[in-house]
Amino acid sequence: MFLTISGATGLIGRRLLKIYPPDKHSVIILGRKNPELSPLFQFGHWNPTAAEPSRELLQRSEVIIHLAGEPVAQRWTPEAKTSIRDSRVIGTRNLVSAIGKLLHRPKTLICASAVGIYGDRGDEVLLEGTPAASGFLPDVCTAWEAEADRAIEHGLRVVKIRIGIVLAPDGGALQSMTPLFRACLGGVLGSGKQWMSWIHVDDIAGMIQFAAENESVSGVLNGVAPNPVTNREFTRELASALHRPAFLPAPEFAVKLAYGEMAQMLFASQRVKPQAALKAGFPFQFPQLPAALAAIYP
Ligand SMILES: NC(=O)c1ccc[n+]([C@@H]2O[C@H](COP(=O)([O-])OP(=O)(O)OC[C@H]3O[C@@H](n4cnc5c(N)ncnc54)[C@H](OP(=O)(O)O)[C@@H]3O)[C@@H](O)[C@H]2O)c1
């Protein structure tokens, strides 16, 4: 397969590169600096907010997988919010604008999005057709997806994957949670009733591959495991996987003090189901949380 991947150096991108080794596939990595991976990967310099990517490189791709974006899990200062939004919205606009100018266009654009689009929804089951919420993250995701959809006008099949909390041994949400739990300082967040829609990193990378290789898939896929859990259940399972107790609840006011506005994201309840992926026949390797955590902490 001829692929171009932005954000290939990130948590999901690194896993994806294992699925598409450069000796078997032609992979172009677009990024802000050369990651010095295998020389078999071709590298194209691209700062998503600054300019359009090289058309010469895009021209050679069948599938473009666009994952780049400023990390969301940080204090939302005004500068950080601008960077979180622009790296996704302007970045995707620049990418799609370059695609529109190609003589030979790729067939498919797979664009990351996030379950953050649904906002804070209590116990409501959230499917791909559920309307987006409003607020900082929902608005960013809505604008990001709209920019990706402009590629449909250029004849591409567009898939937007609304990714949940990615569980991996080498980064993401668990990287900040694990040391606390290992030190017996882990505990439920607030009431613990908020739903967490998680996915194992192998499954999100697999879902991207599935979307890239199945021409019948288009539109939105919720990139989450079929069995979301409450924060209370997540806390219990993580503590058990790490063989530690979890008795120190983190009160909402303290988390808000520590993280500011970003704490919204930690308390948002999102009970998301991957209806479209299941209907399309995507085989989840880790549909249940205990097995996903056991694979991460063997
Ligand atoms: N991991 C999750 O739990 C999760 C959940 C929901 C949604 N997502 C979305 O899925 C995508 C990939 O996630 P990930 O966890 O693999 O992300 P990640 O580890 O944070 O990596 C994303 C990549 O984006 C590029 N990047 C970072 N800051 C940037 C900026 N200011 N401007 C332009 N590019 C920037 C970097 O690539 P270079 O340095 O090579 O340019 C980085 O490797 C992201 O868009 C993320 O929002 C992830």
The ligand as a MOL file (V3000), in Angstrom:
LIG
                    3D

  0  0  0     0  0            999 V3000
M  V30 BEGIN CTAB
M  V30 COUNTS 48 52 0 0 0
M  V30 BEGIN ATOM
M  V30 1 N -4.2850 9.2300 22.3190 0
M  V30 2 C -5.5510 9.4680 22.6300 0
M  V30 3 O -6.0330 9.0250 23.7270 0
M  V30 4 C -6.4430 10.2110 21.6870 0
M  V30 5 C -7.8140 10.3700 22.0280 0
M  V30 6 C -8.6480 11.0890 21.1820 0
M  V30 7 C -8.1410 11.6380 20.0110 0
M  V30 8 N -6.8300 11.4660 19.6770 0 CHG=1
M  V30 9 C -6.3300 12.1400 18.4620 0
M  V30 10 O -5.6450 11.2410 17.6090 0
M  V30 11 C -4.5290 11.8960 17.0090 0
M  V30 12 C -3.2840 11.0660 17.2950 0
M  V30 13 O -3.2280 10.8370 18.6860 0
M  V30 14 P -1.8490 10.4840 19.4300 0
M  V30 15 O -2.1790 10.1750 20.8300 0
M  V30 16 O -1.0650 9.5250 18.6170 0 CHG=-1
M  V30 17 O -1.1610 11.9320 19.3940 0
M  V30 18 P 0.2940 12.3540 19.9250 0
M  V30 19 O 1.0240 11.2090 20.5070 0
M  V30 20 O 0.0740 13.5540 20.7890 0
M  V30 21 O 1.0320 12.7320 18.5620 0
M  V30 22 C 0.4700 13.5410 17.5960 0
M  V30 23 C 1.5220 14.0260 16.6120 0
M  V30 24 O 1.0760 15.3140 16.1750 0
M  V30 25 C 2.1780 16.1330 15.8900 0
M  V30 26 N 2.0130 17.4120 16.6190 0
M  V30 27 C 2.1010 17.6240 17.9510 0
M  V30 28 N 1.9080 18.9200 18.2340 0
M  V30 29 C 1.6650 19.5300 17.0480 0
M  V30 30 C 1.3990 20.8660 16.6740 0
M  V30 31 N 1.3340 21.8630 17.5740 0
M  V30 32 N 1.2100 21.1450 15.3670 0
M  V30 33 C 1.2690 20.1460 14.4540 0
M  V30 34 N 1.5430 18.8720 14.7190 0
M  V30 35 C 1.7280 18.5680 16.0220 0
M  V30 36 C 3.4450 15.4090 16.3390 0
M  V30 37 O 4.0990 14.9190 15.1710 0
M  V30 38 P 5.4820 15.5400 14.6030 0
M  V30 39 O 6.2650 15.9750 15.8010 0
M  V30 40 O 6.0670 14.3750 13.8780 0
M  V30 41 O 5.1110 16.6800 13.7090 0
M  V30 42 C 2.9070 14.2590 17.1880 0
M  V30 43 O 3.6920 13.1040 17.0750 0
M  V30 44 C -4.4380 13.2950 17.6230 0
M  V30 45 O -4.9580 14.2290 16.7090 0
M  V30 46 C -5.3180 13.2010 18.8510 0
M  V30 47 O -5.9960 14.4050 19.1730 0
M  V30 48 C -5.9720 10.7730 20.4960 0
M  V30 END ATOM
M  V30 BEGIN BOND
M  V30 1 1 1 2
M  V30 2 2 2 3
M  V30 3 1 2 4
M  V30 4 1 4 5
M  V30 5 2 4 48
M  V30 6 2 5 6
M  V30 7 1 6 7
M  V30 8 2 7 8
M  V30 9 1 8 9
M  V30 10 1 8 48
M  V30 11 1 9 10
M  V30 12 1 9 46
M  V30 13 1 10 11
M  V30 14 1 11 12
M  V30 15 1 11 44
M  V30 16 1 12 13
M  V30 17 1 13 14
M  V30 18 2 14 15
M  V30 19 1 14 16
M  V30 20 1 14 17
M  V30 21 1 17 18
M  V30 22 2 18 19
M  V30 23 1 18 20
M  V30 24 1 18 21
M  V30 25 1 21 22
M  V30 26 1 22 23
M  V30 27 1 23 24
M  V30 28 1 23 42
M  V30 29 1 24 25
M  V30 30 1 25 26
M  V30 31 1 25 36
M  V30 32 1 26 27
M  V30 33 1 26 35
M  V30 34 2 27 28
M  V30 35 1 28 29
M  V30 36 1 29 30
M  V30 37 2 29 35
M  V30 38 1 30 31
M  V30 39 2 30 32
M  V30 40 1 32 33
M  V30 41 2 33 34
M  V30 42 1 34 35
M  V30 43 1 36 37
M  V30 44 1 36 42
M  V30 45 1 37 38
M  V30 46 2 38 39
M  V30 47 1 38 40
M  V30 48 1 38 41
M  V30 49 1 42 43
M  V30 50 1 44 45
M  V30 51 1 44 46
M  V30 52 1 46 47
M  V30 END BOND
M  V30 END CTAB
M  END
